[in-house]
Each structure stands twice: as structure tokens, then as C-alpha cells.
Amino acid sequence: MPRTIASIEARMGSSRLPGKVLADIGGMALLSLLVRRLRLARRLDGIVLATSVAPADDALVAWAKAENVPVHRGSEDDVLARVVGAQAAMGGEIVVEVCGDTPLIDPDLVDRAVETYLAGAGDVVTNTVRPSYPQGCEAQVFSFADLAAVEREVRDPAVREHVSLHFYETPKRYRIAHLEAPEAERLPEQRLQVDYPEDLELIRGIHARLSPRHGVGYKLADIVALLRADPALAAVNRHCEERAARAT
């Protein structure tokens, strides 16, 4: 089977919430929750942290050493080159792109995306283009060969910052397979990524309610059921807005 690697894009220098990836969630770093959930996925052969050479990110290298996560350091701004370097260092053949501010990504969803890719459904398997899952529960899978070709050929700053953007903006070149959420996981209006203090408050609230029973292994369906049953919790970050990948 091709070697499947999840590369986590993370750095300390967020413009909206600096240091968010090491923020505490239930006694562990946000990245620790993310990694521990990813390790429950059956279709991953490895996980690598793709961070930058900026001195501020020395803290992430220390975190990764403590969590036994391999690290690749590259450009702070050229995220595409950094991810390609991380995947190359790990011998990745299939890329699972993961943003470091999405600690509630579901391992079953990761497995579904990888299995869909392996079945030949498309050059890219994604649930980001046609929203049905909560925001921050992204599953994006594509070949390392295709990503490396983009890195060699495309100099567009937006593509260098947003790793998979080129695939979605050139759909005639790539076959895109879209994942649709089952009803138990469907909540596209809900933010579950961390960009603002209110996002972090929500993630902490979800984890506090679900971890006593499930540890870190609660399912996306558990999260959606909780938020449907507790509108006040779901509304904590409702006013927060996502920033577009490409300015219009």
C-alpha cells in the first residue's frame, strides 16, 4: 500500500491568536489533542509536524519531541514548500493535509477520505468545497507527486500559503471527489477550528463535556449531537468569521 502521511501545518505566529496551537485544552496542548485523535486513524502510516524555522517555533519542536512527533522545519510563509519538505522527509506517497488549528478532526473521517482516494474516486478527495461537515473537520487527501508538481510549478503567493488551493482552482486538471456528511455529522454552519478566543472557548467546552466518557476518542457524531442539544454552547463563536484563502 502507498505510504500515507498526515502533515500538520502549524506555527506559533498566528496573527489572530498567537500561540493558539499550544493553548491548553483539558490539561493538554491543542496540538496534543489533535495528534492523539489522528493516531486513532487506521489508514495513517505516520504523522509529521510541518513548522517553520522562526525562533518562536522552537517551542513547537520541544512539544513535538515530548509527544514523539517527527518535525520538519521550513519557510514561515511558504507553507506549500514546507509541507512538501515534510512529506518528502517522511517518504509520503499519499498526503493527508491537516491544519494545526483543527483539534477535533475525526479519525474515522480521515480513514474514509483515504479509503475513498485509494478506491480511485479522484485525484483529490475533500469535504471542503461543498460544505456539509462542521468547519474545522476538513479531510483533504491527494498524492505527493501532484503536490510536489504544484510546488515546482506555481509561484502564486496564495497557493504557496494555502497548500491545496491550486487543486480546487484548476478542476479541469484534477478529478475532485467530494465527501458528503451523513446526517449525524452534518453541521456546516458550525466553526470547530481555532482562530479566535471564542473558538478556543468552544473547543474547551466540547472536550470538557465529552472527554469524561470518551477520552480523546469522541466521534464527530458525538460533537454534533452535543451542539444540537446545547444551542448556547454552539453559539459561543457564532459571530466569528473565516478568512478567505484568496482576497477578492
N, C-alpha and C positions, 0 to 999 in steps of 0.2 A: 504494500500500500504506500502511496506517496506520503512523505513526512509532512504532517500538519502542525503548524506552529502559530500560536496566538501571540501577536506582538502588541504590547501595551504602550501607547503613546502617552508620556507623562513628563511634566516638568514642574518645578516649584513656582515659576514666574507667571502665573495666571494674572491677566490684567484686571479681572473682576473679583477674584477671590484667591489671592496669593496663598500658596501653601495648602490648598484645599485637598490635594491628593494624600497628604499625611494627617488630615484632620481626624479627630477621634470619633469613632462610631462604636459604641458599646465596648470600649476598652481596647480597641484595635485601630490601626490606621485604615483610612478609607481604602487605600491600595491593598491592604491585607485582606479586607473583606472581599474585594474584587478577585484577588488571586485565589483565595480559598474556595470561592464559588466556581471559578474557572477550573480548578483542579478536580471538580466533580464531573466535568465533561468527559465522556468516554472516548471521544474522537480526536482529542488533542494529544500530540506526541511531545509537546513542550510549550513552555511559556517564556517569553523574554521581555524585559523592560527596555524600551527604546527611549532613552532620555538624552539630555544634552551635555555638552562639555562645560556649561556655565558653572561657576563655583557654587552657586546656590543649589545645584542639583547633586552636589556631593552628599547631601542628606538622603537623597533617593538611592544612591549607591550603597550607603550604610544600611538603609532599610532593606534593600534587596539582598544584601549579604546575610542579614538576620533572618530573612524569610526564605533563603536558599533559592533565589530567583536569578537567573543569568541576566547580565546587563550589557547593553551596547550603548555607547555614548557617541553622539554626532552633533550636527549643527542644531543650534537652538531654534532657528527659523525655518530651515529646510527639513520639514518633518518627513517628506517623501524619501529623501536620501537617507535619513536616519532610520526609517523603517526598513528600507531595502538593505541597509548595512546590518541591521539586527537580524533580519531573516537570513541573510547570507551567512552570518556567523553561526547560526543555528542549523544550517542546512535545510531551511524550509523549502518545501515544494508547493504546498498549499498554504496560503496566508489567511488567517483569521484576524481581521483588523479590530482592535479594541481601544477605545478611548479611556484614559486613566480616570476620568471623572464619572464613570458609569458603574458603580459598585454593585448594582442589583441585576446585572446581566445574568440571564438564566442559562445554566449549563445544558439543560435539555434543548433550549433553542439553538445554542451553539452546535450541538450534535445534529439537530435537524438540518441546519444550514449546511454543515459539512457533508452530511449524507445526501442532501439534495444536489450539491455540487458533484460529489463522486458518482451520482447516478447520471450525470451528463445533462442536467437540466439547463445549464447555461454556463457562459464564461465567468459570470459574476452572479452570485446568489446574495440577495439582500432583502431586508424588510424596511429600508429607509425611504425609498422613493414613493411608495404607496402606503401612507401611514395607516396602520391598524393596531400595532403594538404601542405601548407607552413609550414616550421619548426617553432615550437613555437605555433602552433594551434593544440596541442595534445588533444585528447579526450580518456581517459582511465577509464573504469568502470569495477568493479568486486565486489565480495561480501566481506563484512568484515570478515566473517567466514573463507574464503580462505586466506585472507591476514593475519589474526591472526595466522592461522596454519603455514604459512611460517615464521612468526616472531618467533614462538616457535621452529621450527624445523631446520631452516637454519642459519648457523653461517658464511657463506661466506661473507667476507668484501664487495665485490662488490654488493651483494644482500642487505646487510644492508645499503649501501649508495644509491642504486637505487631501489626504493620501489617495482616496478612491474617487475624487471628484471627476477626473478625466473619463472614467468608465461611464459615468452617468450622463456626461455631456456629449459623448460620442456613441449613442446607442446603435448606430448603423455598423459600427466596428465591432461591438461586443454584444453577445447574447445575454440579456439580463433576465434572470429568473427571480420573480417576486414572491416572497413568502407572505402569506395572509394569516393573521392571527385567528385562532379559534375563539369562539365567543367567550370562554372563560379567561382569555388573556387579552381581550380587545378593550383598549382604553387609550386611544391615540391622542386625546387631549391632555393627558396627564404627563407632567415632567417628572422624570426619575433620574436625570443627570444633575451634576452639581456645578453650578456656575455662580450661585448667589447664596447668601446666608440662609435664606428661606428654603432653598433646595436641600441644604445640609440638615436643617431642622426636620424636614420631611423624611429624609433617609434615616435619620436617627430615630424618629418616631416609628417608622415601619419596622426597623430592626428591633427596637425595644419590645414591640408587640409580638413579633413572630419568632424571634430567636429563642425565647424560653422553651418553646415546644420543638422547634426545628433546628436549632443551632444556626449555622450559616446556610443550611440546605433548603430553606423555604423556596417554594416554586413561584413562578410568575403568577400562576393562578391564585396562589395564596395572597400575594400582594394585591392583585386586582380585586379579589373578594373583600379584603380588608378595606380598601379605599372606597369601594362601592357601599360598604356598610358604615363607613365613617366619613361623611362628607366634609366635616370640619377639618379632619386630617388631610384629606385630599386637596382642600382649598388653601393650605398653608403657603404654597408657592404659585398659586394660580395667576398672579399678576406678573410673574417673571416671564421674560420673552427670550426665545432663542435667537442668536445672531446668525444671519445668513452667511453661507460659505462664500458667496460672491456678492459683493456690493452691487446694487442696481442703481 
